[in-house]
Amino acid sequence: MAWNIDATMVELCSCNAMCPCWLGPDTLPDQGWCGGAFLFDIEQGTVDGVDVSGCRAALAANWPGNFFAGNGTARIYLDSAASDAQRNALEAVLSGKKGSVFGAVFGQVIANWLPAKATAITIDRGEALSALVEGAGQARITPYKDASGRTATATGTLAQGALQSPSMEIASAKGSRWTDADFQHSWEGDSGTIHKMHWASE
């Protein structure tokens, strides 16, 4: 059955601002390897008839090199405040089992999926966006702005095309961190981006 999701997606990783992987496969992450996380704050959506509006989720991964080179290890974190049906629906979408953008992207760059976890996920929006995935990660994302207050944005990167992101705000994520004992690397980073997304099954 069909699915569709409108969400704010927040990306953060182990690199300095901004992560070279956005630009394509010929760039090198600042650490040589990349630890990244994608947070999803879903405004509205349905998956196989299950309403997932208001749900939150995260996908974190370690890659031994550039994102596009693949061979990553990943885990999906699902908000414990969601119902079993909502968590199952979102896990199926984010892991690529429902195809479309997630199957095309993460299906190519993730070799090892760790079991999903249910945990408390909070995302607070303000001039800076703060997020907590209990027991795994935390972030404070502050968009870069020019002297007149206009937010720095980017378009046209290869990774944006893959993820169907028309434009992204570039942000500092200084002090953000991710720790999961099942990943090779724990990390802190300063690379953050914010996206307004619309995804749907093909």
SEMARTOR-706049 format. One record per residue: residue number from 1; x, y, z of N, C-alpha, C, O, CB in turn; residue in three letters. Coordinates in steps of 0.1 Angstrom, whole numbers, plus 5000, padded with zeros to 4 digits. Atoms other than C-alpha are relative to their C-alpha. Glycine has a CB too. Example, Ala and Ser with C-alpha at 12.3 -4.5 7.8 and 13.67 -1.06 7.14 Angstrom:
// SEMARTOR-706049
 num n.px n.py n.pz ca.px ca.py ca.pz c.px c.py c.pz o.px o.py o.pz cb.px cb.py cb.pz residu
   1 5009 4988 5000  5123  4955  5078 5009 5012 5000 5019 5012 5007  4990  5000  5012    ALA
   2 4991 4989 5000  5137  4989  5071 4992 5011 5008 4997 5022 5009  5004  5005  4986    SER
This chain:
// SEMARTOR-706049
 num n.px n.py n.pz ca.px ca.py ca.pz c.px c.py c.pz o.px o.py o.pz cb.px cb.py cb.pz residu
   1 5008 4988 5000  5000  5000  5000 5009 5013 5000 5021 5012 5003  4991  5000  5012    MET
   2 4993 4988 5001  5010  5036  4996 5003 5006 5013 4997 5003 5023  4992  5010  4992    ALA
   3 4997 4993 4988  5027  5058  5021 5005 5014 4996 5009 5016 4984  5012  4993  5008    TRP
   4 4995 4987 5003  5035  5095  5023 5003 5007 5014 4997 5004 5024  4989  5009  4993    ASN
   5 4995 4994 4988  5054  5116  5049 5004 5015 4997 5012 5017 4988  5011  4992  5006    ILE
   6 4995 4986 5000  5058  5154  5054 5007 5002 5013 5001 5000 5024  4989  5010  4998    ASP
   7 4992 5000 4988  5086  5160  5079 5011 5011 4999 5015 5015 4989  5006  4986  5003    ALA
   8 4987 4993 4999  5114  5182  5091 5010 4989 5003 5009 4981 5012  4999  5011  5012    THR
   9 4989 5009 4998  5146  5162  5088 5012 5008 5004 5016 5018 4998  5003  4992  4986    MET
  10 4988 4993 4995  5176  5172  5108 5012 4989 4999 5011 4978 5003  4999  5004  5015    VAL
  11 4988 5009 5001  5210  5157  5099 5012 5006 5008 5014 5018 5008  5004  4999  4984    GLU
  12 4988 4996 4993  5241  5158  5120 5011 4989 4999 5007 4977 4997  4998  5003  5015    LEU
  13 4990 5011 5001  5274  5140  5118 5013 5004 5007 5015 5015 5013  5003  4998  4985    CYS
  14 4987 4998 4993  5310  5137  5130 5009 5010 4994 5020 5012 4999  5007  4986  5001    SER
  15 4991 4991 5007  5324  5162  5106 4999 5014 5005 4990 5017 5013  4997  5000  4985    CYS
  16 5002 4986 4998  5330  5199  5109 4990 5005 4990 4987 4998 4980  5014  5008  4998    ASN
  17 5010 4995 5010  5305  5221  5091 5007 5003 4987 5018 5009 4987  4993  5013  5006    ALA
  18 5011 5010 5001  5295  5211  5065 5006 4987 4995 5017 4987 4989  4989  5005  4992    MET
  19 4995 5013 5004  5299  5174  5059 5003 4998 4985 4995 5001 4977  4990  4989  5004    CYS
  20 4997 5002 5014  5318  5167  5026 4992 4990 4993 4990 4991 4980  5015  4997  4999    PRO
  21 5008 5010 5007  5296  5137  5019 4988 5006 4992 4984 5000 4983  4996  4990  5010    CYS
  22 5011 4994 5008  5268  5160  5008 5004 5003 4986 4995 5002 4977  4996  5014  5007    TRP
  23 4995 4996 5013  5289  5169  4978 5002 4989 4990 5002 4991 4978  5012  5008  5000    LEU
  24 4998 5011 5009  5294  5134  4964 5010 4990 5005 5016 4992 5015  5003  5005  4987    GLY
  25 4992 5012 4996  5315  5102  4965 5015 5003 5000 5023 4995 5005  4997  4989  4992    PRO
  26 4985 4997 5002  5349  5119  4957 5005 5008 5012 5017 5012 5011  5002  5007  4987    ASP
  27 4995 4992 4989  5351  5138  4990 5003 4990 5012 4998 4979 5013  4989  5010  5005    THR
  28 4996 5008 4989  5366  5125  5023 4995 5006 5013 4997 5018 5016  5016  4999  5001    LEU
  29 5005 4995 4987  5349  5128  5057 5012 5005 5008 5023 5000 5007  4992  4990  5007    PRO
  30 4989 4994 4992  5369  5149  5082 5008 4990 5008 5020 4992 5011  4995  5011  5009    ASP
  31 4993 5010 4992  5377  5118  5103 5005 4988 4992 5011 4979 4998  4991  4995  5011    GLN
  32 4997 5012 5008  5383  5095  5074 4988 4991 4999 4986 4984 4989  5012  4993  5005    GLY
  33 5013 5007 4999  5351  5077  5085 4989 5010 5003 4992 5021 5006  5001  4988  5011    TRP
  34 5012 4991 4997  5316  5091  5090 4991 4994 5010 4986 4983 5007  4993  5005  4987    CYS
  35 5011 5004 4991  5292  5088  5119 4989 5011 4998 4992 5023 5000  5004  4999  5015    GLY
  36 5010 4990 5003  5259  5104  5110 4986 4996 5006 4984 4984 5009  4998  5002  4985    GLY
  37 5014 5002 4995  5223  5107  5123 4990 5009 4992 4993 5020 4989  4999  5002  5015    ALA
  38 5012 4993 5006  5190  5117  5107 4989 4999 5009 4985 4988 5013  4996  4994  4985    PHE
  39 5011 4999 4991  5162  5129  5129 4988 5004 4992 4989 5013 4983  5002  5010  5012    LEU
  40 5012 4997 5007  5126  5129  5116 4989 5004 5009 4985 4997 5018  4996  4987  4992    PHE
  41 5011 4995 4992  5099  5151  5131 4989 5001 4990 4988 5010 4982  5004  5014  5006    ASP
  42 5010 5002 5010  5068  5141  5112 4988 5008 5002 4981 5007 5013  4996  4985  4999    ILE
  43 5012 4992 4998  5041  5167  5107 4988 4992 4996 4978 4993 5004  5002  5013  4991    GLU
  44 5011 5008 5004  5018  5144  5088 5004 4989 4991 5014 4990 4984  4989  5009  4993    GLN
  45 4997 5011 5009  5018  5111  5071 4992 4988 5003 4986 4986 5014  5015  4997  5001    GLY
  46 5006 5013 4998  5003  5077  5066 5008 4989 4993 5015 4992 4983  4985  5000  4994    THR
  47 4993 5011 5005  5019  5043  5060 4990 4988 5000 4987 4983 5011  5013  4997  5008    VAL
  48 5010 5011 5001  4996  5015  5048 4988 5002 5009 4983 4993 5016  5008  4987  5004    ASP
  49 5012 4997 4992  4967  5032  5064 5002 5004 5015 4993 5008 5021  4991  4989  4999    GLY
  50 4996 4996 4986  4985  5039  5097 5004 5015 5000 5013 5019 4993  5011  4991  5006    VAL
  51 4997 4985 4999  4985  5076  5107 5012 5001 5008 5013 4997 5020  4988  5007  5006    ASP
  52 4988 4998 4993  5020  5085  5117 5003 5015 5003 5014 5019 5006  5012  4994  4992    VAL
  53 4999 4986 4997  5014  5122  5121 5004 5003 5014 4999 4996 5023  4987  5008  4997    SER
  54 4995 4997 4987  5032  5137  5151 5011 4990 5005 5016 4992 5017  4988  4999  5009    GLY
  55 4990 5010 4995  5056  5107  5154 5015 5006 4997 5017 5015 4989  4999  4987  4992    CYS
  56 4986 4996 5001  5094  5111  5157 5008 4987 4999 5005 4977 5004  5005  5009  5012    ARG
  57 4991 5012 5001  5122  5087  5147 5014 5005 4996 5016 5017 4993  4994  4991  4988    ALA
  58 4986 4996 5004  5159  5087  5140 5007 4988 4994 5003 4976 4996  5008  5004  5013    ALA
  59 4992 5011 5006  5183  5067  5119 5015 5005 5001 5019 5015 4997  4996  4998  4984    LEU
  60 4986 4997 4998  5220  5067  5128 5009 4989 4994 5004 4977 4994  5004  5002  5015    ALA
  61 4991 5009 5007  5249  5050  5111 5015 5004 5001 5018 5015 5003  4996  4998  4985    ALA
  62 4985 4999 5002  5287  5045  5109 5003 4995 4986 4999 4985 4982  5008  4993  5011    ASN
  63 4995 5004 5013  5304  5044  5075 5015 5000 5001 5021 5009 5007  4995  5009  4989    TRP
  64 4985 5000 4999  5341  5034  5071 5006 5010 4992 5018 5013 4993  5004  4986  4996    PRO
  65 4994 4989 5008  5346  5062  5046 4988 5009 4996 4980 5012 5004  5006  4994  4987    GLY
  66 5010 4992 5005  5324  5084  5025 4986 4993 5000 4986 4981 4997  5003  5005  4985    ASN
  67 5014 5005 5000  5286  5079  5028 4997 4992 4987 4991 4981 4988  4990  5012  5001    PHE
  68 5004 5007 5012  5283  5070  4991 5008 4987 4997 5003 4979 4989  5003  5010  4988    PHE
  69 4993 5012 5002  5309  5043  4994 4994 4988 5007 4997 4977 5004  5014  5002  5006    ALA
  70 5008 5011 4994  5285  5023  5015 5006 4992 5011 5016 4997 5017  4995  4991  4989    GLY
  71 4995 5009 4990  5292  4994  5038 4997 5005 5014 5005 5002 5023  5015  4997  4998    ASN
  72 5003 4995 4987  5275  5012  5067 4993 4991 5009 4987 4981 5005  4992  5013  4998    GLY
  73 5007 5007 4990  5261  4999  5099 4990 5010 5006 4994 5021 5010  5009  4994  5011    THR
  74 5010 4990 4996  5228  5015  5110 4990 4994 5010 4988 4982 5011  4993  5005  4988    ALA
  75 5011 5003 4991  5201  5015  5136 4989 5010 4999 4992 5022 4997  5005  4998  5015    ARG
  76 5012 4991 5000  5166  5030  5136 4995 5001 5014 4994 4991 5021  4989  4995  4991    ILE
  77 5006 4997 4987  5153  5046  5168 4986 5005 4999 4984 5014 4991  5010  5010  5008    TYR
  78 5014 4997 5002  5116  5048  5172 4994 5005 5013 4997 5000 5024  4992  4988  4995    LEU
  79 5005 4993 4988  5097  5071  5197 4992 4990 5008 4982 4985 5003  4993  5012  4996    ASP
  80 5007 5008 4992  5085  5051  5226 4986 5005 5003 4977 4998 5008  5007  4998  5014    SER
  81 5013 4994 4998  5055  5075  5228 4990 4995 4988 4978 4997 4990  5000  5015  5000    ALA
  82 5008 5004 5011  5043  5061  5194 4994 4986 5003 4999 4979 5012  5008  4999  4987    ALA
  83 5006 5013 4999  5020  5030  5191 5009 4989 4993 5017 4993 4985  4986  5000  4995    SER
  84 4993 5011 5007  5033  4996  5181 4998 5001 4985 5008 4999 4977  4996  4986  5005    ASP
  85 5003 4999 5014  5016  5000  5147 5008 5012 4994 5013 5010 4982  4985  5002  4998    ALA
  86 4993 4989 5005  5032  5034  5142 5015 4997 4999 5021 5000 4989  4998  5013  5008    GLN
  87 4986 5003 5000  5067  5022  5151 5003 4990 4989 5013 4991 4982  5004  4994  5014    ARG
  88 4997 5010 5011  5064  4991  5128 4999 5006 4986 5007 5003 4978  4989  4989  5001    ASN
  89 5001 4994 5013  5052  5013  5099 5012 5009 4997 5017 5008 4986  4987  5009  5000    ALA
  90 4989 4991 5003  5080  5038  5103 5013 4992 4998 5022 4996 4990  5002  5010  5012    LEU
  91 4988 5008 5002  5107  5011  5107 5000 4994 4986 5010 4994 4980  5000  4988  5010    GLU
  92 5000 5006 5014  5095  4995  5074 5003 5011 4990 5010 5008 4980  4986  4995  4997    ALA
  93 4997 4989 5009  5097  5029  5056 5015 5004 5001 5022 5004 4991  4992  5012  5003    VAL
  94 4987 4995 4999  5130  5041  5070 5011 4989 4997 5022 4993 4992  5003  5005  5015    LEU
  95 4990 5011 5004  5148  5007  5065 5000 4997 4985 5008 4989 4981  4997  4988  5008    SER
  96 5001 5002 5014  5138  5008  5029 4992 4989 4995 4991 4986 4983  5014  4998  4995    GLY
  97 5008 5012 5004  5115  4978  5030 4987 5004 4992 4982 4996 4985  4995  4993  5012    LYS
  98 5012 4995 5008  5087  5000  5014 5005 5007 4988 4997 5013 4980  4992  5010  5009    LYS
  99 4994 4995 5013  5111  5011  4986 5000 5015 5000 5003 5021 5010  4991  4995  4989    GLY
 100 4999 4986 5002  5111  5046  4972 5013 5006 5004 5023 4999 5003  4988  5007  5007    SER
 101 4987 4993 4997  5137  5071  4984 5008 4992 5010 5021 4992 5009  4997  5014  5005    VAL
 102 4992 5007 4990  5147  5051  5015 5006 4987 4995 5018 4984 4999  4992  4998  5012    PHE
 103 4995 5012 5006  5151  5019  4996 5012 5003 4991 5022 4996 4990  4990  4992  4993    GLY
 104 4990 4997 5010  5171  5036  4969 5013 5006 5006 5023 5003 5001  4994  5011  4990    ALA
 105 4988 4994 4994  5194  5055  4992 5006 4990 5011 5017 4985 5009  4997  5013  5007    VAL
 106 4994 5008 4989  5199  5035  5025 5001 4985 4996 5010 4979 5001  4991  5001  5012    PHE
 107 4998 5014 5005  5194  5002  5007 5013 4998 4993 5018 4987 4993  4989  4996  4991    GLY
 108 4987 5001 5007  5226  5010  4988 5012 5002 5009 5023 4997 5007  5000  5010  4989    GLN
 109 4988 4996 4992  5248  5024  5016 5000 4993 5014 5010 4995 5021  5000  5015  5002    VAL
 110 5000 5007 4987  5238  5002  5046 5001 4985 4997 4993 4979 4991  4987  5003  5008    ILE
 111 4998 5014 5002  5252  4967  5047 4995 4992 5012 4992 4980 5011  5015  4997  4998    ALA
 112 5003 5007 4988  5243  4959  5083 4990 5008 5008 4993 5019 5013  5013  4997  5009    ASN
 113 5011 4993 4993  5210  4968  5100 5000 4994 5014 4997 4982 5016  4986  4999  4993    TRP
 114 5001 5004 4986  5211  4966  5138 4985 5000 5004 4977 5007 4998  5008  5009  5010    LEU
 115 5014 5000 4996  5178  4958  5156 4996 5014 5004 5003 5021 5011  4998  4990  5012    PRO
 116 5006 4987 4996  5156  4989  5160 4998 5000 5015 4996 4990 5021  4987  5002  4992    ALA
 117 5002 4998 4986  5152  5004  5194 4988 5010 5002 4987 5020 4994  5013  5005  5007    LYS
 118 5010 4990 4996  5122  5022  5210 5006 5007 5012 5010 5002 5022  4987  4993  5004    ALA
 119 4994 4992 4990  5133  5051  5231 4993 5014 5000 4986 5017 4990  5015  5002  4999    THR
 120 5006 4987 5000  5121  5086  5241 5008 5009 4990 5020 5010 4991  5000  5006  5014    ALA
 121 4994 4991 5010  5128  5111  5213 4993 5014 5002 4980 5015 5000  4998  4995  4985    ILE
 122 5005 4986 4999  5123  5149  5219 5007 5009 4990 5019 5008 4988  5001  5005  5014    THR
 123 4995 4990 5010  5127  5176  5193 4993 5013 5004 4981 5015 5003  4998  4996  4985    ILE
 124 5005 4986 4996  5123  5213  5204 5005 5010 4990 5017 5011 4988  5004  5004  5014    ASP
 125 4997 4990 5011  5122  5240  5177 4999 5014 5006 4990 5018 5013  4991  4998  4988    ARG
 126 5000 4985 4997  5132  5276  5183 5010 5006 4991 5013 5001 4980  5004  5002  5015    GLY
 127 4989 4995 5008  5160  5298  5170 5011 4990 4998 5017 4989 4987  5005  5013  5006    GLU
 128 4992 5012 5001  5181  5268  5177 4991 4988 5003 4982 4989 5011  5013  5000  5010    ALA
 129 5008 5012 4998  5167  5233  5174 5008 4990 5009 5020 4988 5006  4997  4993  4986    LEU
 130 4994 5009 4991  5175  5209  5202 4993 4986 4999 4981 4986 4997  5000  5005  5015    SER
 131 5005 5014 5001  5170  5171  5201 5007 4991 5009 5019 4992 5012  5001  4995  4985    ALA
 132 4994 5011 4991  5175  5141  5224 4994 4987 4996 4982 4986 4995  4997  5003  5015    LEU
 133 5004 5014 5002  5173  5105  5215 5006 4992 5012 5018 4989 5013  5006  4993  4986    VAL
 134 4995 5005 4986  5175  5090  5250 5008 4987 4998 5004 4978 4992  4988  4997  5009    GLU
 135 4991 5012 5000  5204  5066  5255 5009 4999 4988 5016 4990 4986  4992  4988  5001    GLY
 136 4992 5001 5013  5220  5074  5221 5006 5014 4996 5018 5015 4995  4991  4995  4989    ALA
 137 4995 4988 5006  5223  5110  5209 4993 5013 5005 4982 5012 5010  4999  4999  4986    GLY
 138 5005 4987 4997  5218  5147  5216 5006 5010 4990 5017 5008 4985  5002  5004  5014    GLN
 139 4996 4990 5009  5220  5177  5194 4994 5014 5003 4983 5015 5008  4997  4996  4985    ALA
 140 5005 4986 5000  5217  5215  5193 5004 5005 4987 5016 5007 4984  5005  5008  5012    ARG
 141 4997 4996 5014  5214  5228  5158 4996 5014 4998 4985 5019 5000  4991  4991  4990    ILE
 142 5002 4986 5002  5218  5265  5151 5004 5004 4986 5015 5004 4982  5009  5008  5011    THR
 143 4998 4996 5014  5214  5277  5115 5010 5012 4999 5009 5021 5007  4987  5004  4993    PRO
 144 4991 4988 5003  5242  5300  5102 4992 5011 4993 4983 5008 4985  5012  4995  4991    TYR
 145 5007 4989 5005  5229  5334  5093 5010 5011 4996 5021 5013 5002  4989  5006  5009    LYS
 146 4991 4988 5004  5244  5365  5075 4996 5012 5009 4988 5011 5018  4998  5003  4985    ASP
 147 5002 4988 4991  5245  5400  5090 4986 5005 5000 4982 5012 5009  5009  5011  4995    ALA
 148 5014 4995 5000  5209  5407  5079 4990 4990 5005 4978 4992 5005  4997  5003  4985    SER
 149 5009 5010 4994  5196  5375  5095 4995 4989 4991 4987 4981 4994  4988  5007  5006    GLY
 150 5005 5011 5009  5191  5354  5064 5008 4987 5002 5020 4987 5004  5003  5005  4985    ARG
 151 4995 5013 4997  5197  5317  5069 5008 4995 4988 5004 4996 4977  4990  4990  5004    THR
 152 4992 5006 5011  5225  5301  5049 4994 4987 4996 4990 4978 5004  5015  4997  5006    ALA
 153 5007 5011 5005  5211  5275  5026 5009 4994 4988 5018 5001 4983  4986  5003  4994    THR
 154 4993 5007 5011  5224  5250  5000 4990 4993 4991 4981 4987 4996  5012  4991  5005    ALA
 155 5008 5008 5009  5209  5234  4969 5009 4993 4990 5021 4997 4988  4989  5009  4992    THR
 156 4992 5006 5011  5221  5211  4942 5011 4990 5004 5018 4986 4995  5005  5010  4992    GLY
 157 4990 5010 4997  5243  5187  4961 4995 4986 4997 4983 4984 4996  5004  5001  5015    THR
 158 5004 5013 5004  5244  5151  4951 4992 4993 5010 4982 4986 5007  5013  4991  4997    LEU
 159 5007 5007 4989  5232  5138  4985 4985 5006 5001 4976 4999 5004  5007  5001  5013    ALA
 160 5013 4994 5000  5203  5163  4984 4991 4994 4989 4979 4991 4991  5000  5015  4998    GLN
 161 5008 5006 5010  5192  5149  4951 4996 4986 5003 4985 4982 5000  5008  5000  4987    GLY
 162 5003 5014 4996  5194  5113  4964 4988 5000 5010 4980 4991 5010  5012  4993  5005    ALA
 163 5010 5000 4989  5173  5122  4995 4987 5009 4996 4978 5010 5005  5006  5005  5012    LEU
 164 5011 4991 5004  5149  5145  4975 4998 5012 5008 4986 5016 5012  4987  4991  5000    GLN
 165 5001 4987 4992  5157  5176  4995 5003 5012 4991 5014 5013 4986  5011  4999  5012    SER
 166 4998 4989 5009  5151  5207  4974 5010 5011 5005 5016 5018 4997  4987  5006  4997    PRO
 167 4991 4990 4994  5170  5230  4998 5003 4996 5015 4994 4990 5021  4994  5014  4999    SER
 168 4997 5003 4986  5187  5227  5032 5007 5012 5007 5014 5019 5001  5010  4988  5001    MET
 169 4994 4990 4992  5196  5251  5059 5013 4994 5006 5014 4983 5011  4991  5005  5012    GLU
 170 4987 5005 4994  5233  5248  5070 5002 5006 5014 4999 5017 5016  5012  5005  4991    ILE
 171 5000 4997 4986  5238  5248  5107 5013 4995 5007 5019 4986 5003  4988  4995  5007    ALA
 172 4990 5006 4990  5263  5244  5135 4993 4990 5009 4982 4992 5014  5006  5012  5008    SER
 173 5005 5010 4990  5258  5213  5156 5011 4998 5010 5012 4987 5016  4997  4987  4992    ALA
 174 4989 5001 4991  5287  5220  5179 4996 4994 5013 4985 4998 5019  5007  5014  5003    LYS
 175 5004 5007 4988  5286  5197  5209 4991 4988 4998 4988 4981 5008  4994  5010  5009    GLY
 176 5009 5012 5002  5263  5172  5193 5008 4987 5001 5020 4987 4998  4993  5001  4986    SER
 177 4992 5013 4998  5272  5136  5200 4990 4988 4998 4978 4989 5000  5006  5000  5014    ARG
 178 5008 5013 5001  5261  5100  5194 5008 4989 5006 5020 4988 5003  4997  4998  4985    TRP
 179 4993 5011 4994  5270  5070  5214 4991 4988 5000 4980 4988 5006  5004  5003  5015    THR
 180 5007 5012 5000  5258  5035  5207 5010 4989 5001 5019 4988 4992  4991  4998  4987    ASP
 181 4990 5010 4998  5278  5005  5220 5001 4991 4988 5012 4984 4987  4997  4993  5013    ALA
 182 4999 5009 5011  5270  4985  5189 5006 5006 4987 5008 4999 4977  4986  4995  4997    ASP
 183 4993 4994 5011  5286  5010  5166 5015 5000 5002 5020 5000 5014  4995  5015  4998    PHE
 184 4985 4999 4999  5324  5011  5159 5004 5013 5006 5014 5013 5014  5006  4997  4987    GLN
 185 4996 4987 4995  5326  5048  5166 4989 5007 5007 4977 5008 5003  5005  5008  4988    HIS
 186 5008 4989 4994  5310  5072  5191 5006 5013 4995 5018 5013 4991  5000  4999  5016    SER
 187 4994 4988 5006  5314  5107  5179 4993 5013 5006 4982 5013 5011  4998  5000  4985    TRP
 188 5005 4986 4998  5310  5145  5185 5002 5007 4986 5012 5004 4979  5006  5007  5012    GLU
 189 4998 4993 5013  5306  5168  5155 4994 5014 5000 4987 5018 5010  4994  4992  4989    GLY
 190 5005 4986 5001  5297  5203  5143 4993 5002 4986 4990 5013 4982  5011  5010  5001    ASP
 191 5007 4999 5013  5280  5195  5110 4985 4998 5002 4981 4987 5007  5006  4990  4989    SER
 192 5015 5001 4999  5242  5201  5109 4993 5006 4988 4997 5016 4983  4995  5006  5013    GLY
 193 5008 4995 5010  5216  5206  5083 4985 4998 5003 4982 4988 5011  5003  4994  4986    THR
 194 5014 5001 4997  5178  5211  5084 4992 5001 4987 4995 5009 4978  4995  5012  5009    ILE
 195 5007 5001 5013  5154  5201  5056 4985 4999 5003 4980 4993 5013  5005  4987  4993    HIS
 196 5015 5002 5001  5116  5204  5049 4998 4990 4989 5001 4992 4977  4993  5013  4998    LYS
 197 5001 5011 5009  5107  5171  5033 4986 4996 4997 4977 4996 5005  5008  4988  5005    MET
 198 5012 5007 5003  5079  5155  5014 5004 4987 4992 5010 4988 4982  4990  5009  4991    HIS
 199 4997 5013 5006  5083  5118  5006 4987 4992 4998 4977 4994 5005  5010  4992  5009    TRP
 200 5011 5009 5002  5059  5093  4991 5005 4988 4992 5015 4988 4986  4989  5008  4992    ALA
 201 4997 5012 5007  5059  5058  4977 4998 5003 4985 4991 5012 4981  4990  4988  5005    SER
 202 5000 4998 5014  5065  5055  4940 4987 4994 4994 4986 4995 4981  5012  4994  4994    GLU
